[in-house]
Amino acid sequence: MVTTSTPALLLAFALAAQGGTLTPLEWGSGPHTVDALRPVVYTAHRGGALEVPENSMSGLVAALERGTAQVLDVDTRILRDGTLVAMHDATLDRTTTSKGRVRDLTAADWRKVRLRPDPELKGSWRPERPPTIAEVLDRFGGRVVLMLEAKDPDSLETLARMLRGRGLVRSVLVNSNRPAVTERAHELGLIAQLWRSAKQMRHDEPKKWRRFVDVLDVDHKARNGDLVRAVRSGIPRIWAHTVNTPRQRDRVLRLGCNGVITNTPGLMWRTPVREPARG
């Protein structure tokens, strides 16, 4: 069960917006793990995709250095030769200067791909090669908690081997929309995260997943009752996605969520939580 009260959550976020208790932990003698996360968490979705180029090394570096999120989210895809790479879509068309299916490429092909930064992003962002997941793990593993969404379920065993080999099992959340994939991640000894859409949540029974779900990632657009049912499911962490405005954040906190996944971590961090007016 989520045991932190809603007033406590609101106070924690209010302090965070003023540079208080949610300042990310400094790198110490050991890796930063999920177990060490604060009771209330900000996750930078794809690195914070309305503030930095999504799933890019430069964007992830900027998100880490800004210190506005305790978790960095990265999407994972698998190439034809088994290489895992950072990419949300199944094709290259939307975010790169290339076209075609990600899965048709080899590692050699991947080195030729260049990201196309959204021109509406603030700042100067140059085209760059999208990273492999090995590069993400080697650059950020243990320095910050990572959330890796396994877009291709058949990549799960490879991802598990990579995490074990680097000693990062407790520092990485492995996310999926499919309960069966999340259960398999749990069986592999990984920290398992399940995300659900507002439509799915209308019929979900989250209590059924308590055995294998460590984080339930719920759609902020879901009905109040569906969100509350998730909060009361017994799953310890209930984080809401994809929250991009302070008003959306304040609502899910009031309903009992203890984390937000956001494309705008900087905006969230700067904006204090508004407690509901007392009648």
Buried (B, 14 or more C-beta within 10 A) or exposed (E): EBEEEBEEBBBBBBBBBEEEBBBBBEEEEEBBBBEBBBBBBBBBBBBBBBBBBBBBBBBBBBBBEBBBBBBBBBBBBBBEEEBBBBBBBEBBEEBBEBEEBBEEBEBEBBEEBBBBBBEEBEEEBEEBBBBBBBBBBEEBBBBBBBBBBBBBBEBBEBBBEBBEEBEBBBBBBBBBBEBEBBBBBBEBEBBBBBBBBBEBBEEBEBEEBBEBBBBBBBBBBBEEEBBBBBBBBBBBBBBBBBBBBBEBBBBBBBBBBBBBBBBBBBBBBBBBBBBEEEE
